[in-house]
Structures are given as C-alpha cells and as structure tokens.
Amino acid sequence: MEEYLKTIQQGPFSPTWESLRQFKCPQWFLDAKFGIWAHWGPQSVPMYGDWYARNIYREGEPQYYYHWRKYGHPSKVGYKDIVQMWKAEKFNPEELIDLYIKAGAKYFVAQAVHHDNFDNWNSRYHRWNAVNMGPKKDIVGMWCKAARERGLPFGVSEHLAASFSWFAPSKGHDTKGPYKGIPYDGNDPAYEDFYHPNRDEYELEKQQGKIVNWYSPNPQWHMKWFLRIKDLIDQYEPDFLYSDGGVPFGEIGLSIVAHLYNTSAKNHGGINQSVYTQKDTNPEVYKIGVLDIERGAAEDILPHPWQTDTCLGGWFYDVRAVYKTPQQVIEMLVDIVSKGGNLLLNIPQKPDGTLDDECLYILDEIAKWIKVNGEGIYATRPWIKYGEGPTKGQGGAFQEKKLEWTEEDFRFTQKDGKIYAFQMKYPGDHKAIIKSLGLSSGIFVKKIKLLGFENELEFEQLENALVIKLPEKCYSTGYPHCFCIE
C-alpha cells in the first residue's frame, strides 16, 4: 500500500493532519452559498427510495417486498440486475445545468459512486461502471463538461468507503418463507468484485440490524478505495470532493485529500482551489476542509466554513416522497447563510435523467426569489449575530423539521458595509421591528431599501429598535423578504 500512496501529486500538502490543517477555504466556496447536487445512479431505477441496493436484502423491509414483487426474489434477481436496467436515455446535462444556474446554484456536485459500489465514471479499476454497463455513458464526465463549459465549479461525491460493510446483507438469505435458507445473489463468487468477497467478518446477524463498522478495517478494501478515488480525481480534477462520513482509513484518506489539494494547486499557480467535505464534527478533523452537516444545520455562527447537504425528498428518486416546499428550501438557505454556511441541495432525478414537474416548479420558485434577494445571499458573511426572534432550529445532523416562523424572526448577513436583514414572515401591519438595530446598538442607520423595490423606505430608529415601514403596495409572497440597511 505504501507504494500506491507515494503516487499522489506532490505539492504544498502532505498526507498528515498537521499539514492538511493549513487548508484555507477558497474564495469561490465562501461566496457561493448555494450548490445543487445530482445524487443519481442505478438505485433510481426502481423509483423506490434510498439504500435500495442494501434494503432489498433485508428481509421484511418495504424495498425487499417491492423488489420481490416487481423484479423477482433477490436470490434470483438482485441489484446486479438493476444496474443493467439503468439507461439514462433522456439525460441532458447541459439543459439541467442551465436550469440549476437559473435557480441560483453557484456550484454543482455529481454523485460519482454511492455505497452500491457502482462507479458513475469511466473507472480504470472497476468493471462495474456506467461506461461498461447500464447507460454506457461517462455520467461524471458529461456532468463535468456541462458545468465547466458554463463556468460553474464542479464537484463529486464519494460514498464508496462504507460500501464493504453496507453491502453485507447481500450475503444473507431469507429466514422464513418459500426461499428460506437460499442464498441471495451476493453470495455468488462470480460477482465478488461487485458485492465484495465472501468473508466471515461481516457478522451477518448484527449486520441485518445495523452497520457495525461504517468503515471496514479490511486493508485490501482500503487499497481499492484509494485507487478508485485517486482515479476519479485524476480524470476530472474536481473543485470539490464530498465523503459520506468522516475521513476514511487514516493515512489513506489523508493521502486522497492531499492529492486533491495538490492537484488543484498544480493547476492554480501553487494555491489550492479545491474543497474537501466530511462529517466528523471534531474541529481538529474538519479543519482539513469544510464540515458537512447532513440534513441539519449549525445552531449558531461557526468559526469555520461549513455546509448543509440535504434533499428535496429522498436521496434517490422515490414515487412515495413528499418534497420540501419552495418556502422551506428558501427559509433553510437564509438561515444557513446567516450562520456562515452553504446549502447543497439534491434534486432527485428519475432513472431516465429527467426531473418531475414538482421539481421544476420548486426550482422555478427558487429562481424567482433568488433573482430579487440574491444580493443578501451571495458573497455575504455572517453579521455579529445570525438573527433574532423566538424561532430557532436544533443544531446538528438529521435535525430537519419545518419551522413556524413569526414576524419577529430575522436572519442577518453583511457585505460591503451593508447589513441585510431577512424578515422570515411578512408582518400584518406592514411594519418590521428589528430590536438588534436600535440606537443602543451603536449603529446609526442612514437608509433602507427593500430588495425588489426601487424607493427607499421610511423608518424610525428608536433606542431599542429599528422600525421599518413597508410600502403599502407590498404584499406577502410567502417567502422571506430582505432589507438592505446602510
């Protein structure tokens, strides 16, 4: 393994914690605030939700029953057969990237490989890839070309590190019924390079309930992961790499991060312009890149850049999914940006590569809002406090819930000497009262505009509050509105 690690790009970063903590977040990411993610691959084929490739081998799960009824029992028809059904026949990355730019995205991320061990690029080290099988297309390459032709920073996500443990249920069998004791197709030695080798270390009894080790200690697996992710970086030189978990496999994972950063530095005059995100909340870990908080947010302003990743509905396309409303997405974006974060939003794609009408509607609503209010979002930084008012979300991962905002709730950003105050609910009396901007704050307000309106607004700065009168012709759109305060 040491010989492979020596193949990483040399440059300002070494594969150590100390060296990688020299990371300085690139300006483009600090300014971007909003990215869109295509969490898309063969698991979209059944249109029945996330973790499909694992759950069809978990007796009793809804996806297990669905798969049995639609495709056949997993001892006969397994996930290896699903990947061949993925054709992406209507996939038009240029059209989709244009749509995402219109909706306000300042960077784009493509899923390169999920836990399902299927590479969505022309992999040099793994035959189970989208060029050899399924769509017979370099999905990552097509995304990359479309994004870069439009000047959009391009990223990739890897969920591969956990695959060795995640796929363990494919080694099992039914415990009851007509297929009791008949091994699932993951036991077939012919497919060991997909479902992973047949080994006792899987601890099947435990695995059926939960994943024991998110990252397997198996050293051969570590080497395979390294070679494939290094190949991904070498082929596409991404501006952004996301790992679904903490930094994988000690020095091996650090070597990949160093390779990413040094590759970027080689292409940008010795200065790294790439971002690595992972989910370990220990500051001594996440300082090597950007902390990612899945389906949640920070509770307050953090001292380092961070990102929320979330989805409109389920991660993979699911006909059962209930989507977030445009209002929820916009409110999340405002709250996240006020605390110094970015929002990376997955838009679920159907297996043919298209979006459904509801996704198109949500993107259009975001586009209309961001066109008016983007000034208070892009290239801003947190103010001295993220907001005021009674409504606060719970910090941490997997803490999403719809918040009931009041007209007393505000979120703040700042840029170029201006304060941007987002009122999260339209006031019934056409007045916005901001307690943080009274005369006692030491800030003396000269003028105020409502983004989307030309004329300056009437206001009164009292000792303990700033009172703003909204135009009579103004009305609630159902989304936050933004005051530019000088």
N, C-alpha and C positions, 0 to 999 in steps of 0.2 A: 504493500500500500504506500509506503514511503516514496517509492519511485514515482508513483502516479501523482502524489502531492507536489513533487518537485516540478511538475509540468505546468503549474499555474503561472499566469502572467506575472512577471516581476514589476515592481513599481514602488510607490510610497508606502504601501500597506503590506504588513507581514501577517501570517495567519495566527496572531495572538490577540488576546483580549486587550492588552495594553496598546498595541499598535492600532487596532481597529477602533478603539475609543477616540482616536484622533478625528474620526468622522465629523465632517461639517456638512450639515444638510444643504443641498444645492438650492439656489435661489428659486429655480423654477418650481420646485415642490412646495416651498414655503408660500409662494404666491398663488399656486394653482387652486387650492381649496376643494375642488370638486373633480373627481375622476369617475369614469364608467368602466365596468368590468364585465367581460363576457365569460361567465362561469358555465362553460358549454363543452360538451363532449358526448360520448356514446351513451352516458346514463340519461340523456334527454330522450332517447328513443321511445321508451315506454310512456313518457309523459306522466310519470307517476312518482316524482319527487326525488329527494336527495338520498344518498347512500344506497341507491338501488342495487348496485353490484354486490354489496355486502348483505343487505337485508333479504334478498331472495334465498339466501342460505340459512336464514334464521327462522326456524320452524315457528309458525304462529304469527309472524309479522304480517301486516297488511300487504306489503310488497311480495312476500312469499306466496300468499294466496293468489294475488293478482297475476304474478308471473306463471304460476302453475296453470291457472285457468286460460290465460291468453296465449302463452308460448309452449307450455309443457313443463313437466316436473324437472327441477334443477339437477336431478341425476341424469337426465337425458338432454335437456336444453338449458344451458347455463349462460353465464354472462359472456363467455367467449363467442356465443352465437349472436348475442345482442350487438356486439361491436360491428359485426358484419352487416347489420341492418342499418347502421348509421350512414346516410348518403350525403347529407348536407347539400341536397340538389338545388336549393334556391339560395344558397349562401352568397351574399353580395356585400363583402366587407366595405367597399367604397361607399355604398349607399348608407350602410349602418354608421360608419364613422362620421359621415356628413350629418346624419341625424343627431349623433351624440354631441358633435361640436355645436350644433344649433341649440341643443338643450343645455349648453354651458360647460361641457366637460373640457378640462384643461390637460388631462392625461387619460390614457386608455390602457387597460390591462387585459390580456388574454390568458385564459387558463391553458397552461402548457401540458400539465399532467395532473390528474386527480389521484385519489387513493386507489383508483381502479387499475393502476399500472398500465394505462394506455397513453402513449405519447402522441400529442396532437401536432407533432412536427416530424420532419424527415430525420428521425433518430438514427445515429450511426451505431448505436449499441443495443438496440431493442427492436426486434422484428414486429412487435405489436405496436404499430404506429399508424397514423392517419394517411400516410403516403402508401404504405403496403396494403392496408386493409380499410374496410369501411368506405369512407368518402374518396379515398385515393387522391387526397389533396393535402398540401402542406398548410394546414389551418393556421398555425402560428405565423408562418411566412406570409400568408395572404393578409392577415391582420396587420403584421409589421409593415408591409409595403404600403397599405392603405393609410395607416396612421402617419407614417413618416413622410409620405408624399404631401400630407396636409399640415406638416409641421407640429404634429401632436406627439409629445413624449410617449414612448411605448414601453410597456411593462409586461411581465409574465408572472404567473403564479404557479408554484410547485407545491403539490400536496403529496408528493411521492414518498417522502421519508417514512410516513406512517403506514405505507401500503403493506409491508411484510406482516405486520400484526393485524391490520384492519381486514385483510382478506382471509383470515384464519377460518371463519365459518364455512368457507367453500370446501374445507377438508372434512366436514362433518357428514351427517346423514340424518334422516328422519328417525325419531324415537317411537313413532306410532303410525298407524295407518297402513295403507297398501304398499308404501315404499319404505317401511321400517327397515333400518339396517343397510339399505342400498346406498353406497357412497355417492355423494354429489360429484359433479364432473370435475371439481377442483382437485380430486384425488388422482385423476388420470395423469400418469407420468408424461404423456405426450404434451401436456400443457403446463409443465412445471415452470417454464420461463414466463408464463402469464400469472398463474395463481401462486407462484413461488414453490420452492421444493417441499416435498412431503417430509416433515420433521416432527419429532415428538415434542419439541419445545413450545408448540403452540398452546398447550394447556387447554384443550378444547372445551372442557367443562366450564372453565372460567370465561373463555372467550365467547361462549354463547350468550353470556350475560353482559359482559363489558370487555373493552380492550384493556388488557393487563398492562402492557408496555406500549405507549403510543409510538415510541421509537424502539425498534428491536435492537438488542445488543449484538446481533449476528454480524460479524465483521465482513463476510462476503457480501451481505446486503449493503453495507456501508460503501464498499468499493463500487458496486453497481450504481448506487445513488450518485456518488461523486462523478463517475464517468458520464452519466446521462445529463446531469445538471450542468456540468462543465461544457458538454457538447451544446446544450441549449444556449449558454452564454456565448460560446464561440461563434455559433451560427448567426445569432440575432443581436448580440451586443446590447441587451436591454438597458433602458434608463431606470428600470425599477424591477426588483425581484421580491416576491412575497413567499414566505414559507408558512405553511399552515401548522403552526406550533412554535416551540422555541427553536433556537439554533440547533440543527440536527448534529449528532455524532461528534461532539467535541472538536478536536483539531480538524477533522474532515470538513465539518460545516464551516468552521472559521476559514479554511482554505478556499471554499467556494465564495465566501463573502470577499475575501482579499482578491480573489480572481476577478470578481465582478467590478470592484472598485479600481483595481489596477488596469483592467481592460478599458474602463471609462477614462481613466487618467491618460492612458496612452493615446486616446482619441481626442483629448481636450487639453492639450498643452500641459500635461502633468497634473491637472486638477480633476479630481473625481466629480462627475456629474450624475452618478447613479445613486439610487436609494435602495436599501435592503430593509424589509419589514419582517418582524416576527412577533410572537405573542407573550414572551416571558416578561413579566412586569417588574423584575429586578432591575433597577436603574443601571447597575454595573453590567448587565447584559444588554439592555435596549439602547444604551449609549453608542453601541457599534452601528446603529442605524436608526430606524424610526419604529416606535412602539405601535403595534396594531391591536385594536380592541374590537373583537368580533361581536357584532350585534349588540353594541353598547356604546358607552362614551365615557369621557373623563368627568369627574364630579366638579372639578374646578380647573382653572388655568394650570397647565403643566409647564414645568421649566424647559421641557424639550419638545420638539415636534412630535406629533402623534397622528394616528389615522383611525377612523372607524371604517370597518368594512361590513356592509350589510346588503340586503337584497329586497327587491320589491315584494317577493313572496318567498317561495322555497329556492334553494340554491340552483337546482336543476328544474327544468320546466315540469309543472305539475298541474294537471287539469283540475285538481281539487283546491288549488291555492287561492287564498284571499289576499289580494295585494294591498300594500300600503297606499293610501290616497296621496295625490299630489300635495295636499296640505301637510300630511305627516312628513313627507320627504323634505319639503321646504323648511318646515319647522326644525327638523333634525339638522339640516345643513346650517341654519342660522345658529342654533345652539352649539354645535360642534365648532364652527369657525370662531365663535366668541371666546372659546376656551383654547384657541390655538391649534385646533385640529383640522384635518381634511376628511372629507366624506368620499369613500369609494363605494359606488352603488352598482350592484349587479342587476342587469336587465335580462331576465330569463328568455332564452331563445328556444323556439321549437326545434325539433330534430332536423327539419329541412333548412334551418338557418334564418327563418323569418321571425318577426315579432307579432304577437297578437294585437288586436285593436286596443285593448285596455292599456298595454304598454305604450303604444303610440300616443294614446290620449294623455297619459301621465307625462311622457317626455315633452309633449307639446305644451302642457300647462307649466312645466318647469321652465321651458324655453321662454315663454311669455313673461314669467315672473323675473327670471334672471336678466332679461333684456332691460328691465326697468331698474332692478335692485342690485345688479352685479357690482356696481361701484362700491357698495358697502361690504362686499364679499371678497373679491379678488385683490390680492396683494395687500390685504389688510393685516394688522397684527392685533392681538388682544389689547384692550384698554386696561386701566388699573384694576378693574373688576369686570367679570364676564357679564354681569347683569344684575337686575333687581326684580323683586316681586316674589309672590308666595310659591310659585311653581318651580320645583326642582326635580330633575330626574335622578335616579340612583346611579352612581358611578360603577364602572366595571363591565366586564363582558357578559353577554346574554342577559341584559337588563332592559331590553326594549319594551316599552309599553307606550300607548298613546296617552299623551299628557293633555290635561284640560287647562288650557291657558286662560288667563284673565287679562283685562286691560291694564292691570298694574304690572304685568310682566314685560320686561325689556331685556334685550341682549345687545351688548355693545361691541363694536370694533373701532379701530382707528387707522388713519392713513393720511400722510401729508398734512399733519396739524389739524385734521378734522376728526370729529367723533361721529360715528354712525350709530344711531340708536334704533333698533328694530322693536316696534311695538307688536307683541305677539297676538293681540286680539284688538279688533277695531273698537274704539270707545263709542258708546251710545250717545254721549253728549258732545261728540266732536272735539274732545279735549284730551291731550296726553299730558300726564303729570309725572315728571321724572324726578324722583327725590334725590338721586345722586348728583344732580346738576344744579342745585340751589346755590345761592351766593356763598353759603358756608363752605362749599367745596373748594373755593379759591379759584374757580373757573368763571370767567366773565364772558357770557355769550354775546356775540355780535350779530349773527344772523342765522336763520334756519330755513332749510328748504326740505320739501318732501320729494323724494326721488320719484320722478314721473310727472311732476308739476313744475312749471317754469317760475312762478312767482314766489317770492319769499313769504314766509308765514308770520303771522302775528304771534308774539309770545310775551310772557312776563316772567322775569327771573326773581323769584321770591327768596327769602333767606334759606328756606329748607326745601325748595322745589323749583323746577323749571316747568312752567305751564305753557303748553303749545296749543294754539287754536288751529284745528284742521279746516281746510276750505269747505264751505257749505256744499259745494258740488261733489266733494269727495265721498266715496261710499266704500263699504267693506267688500273686498274681493274674496274674503275667506282665508287670505294668506297674510303673513306679517307684512307691514309696510315699514319704510325706513326713512328716518330723518337724518339729514346731513347738517351737522351743527358746527359752526365756526365761532 
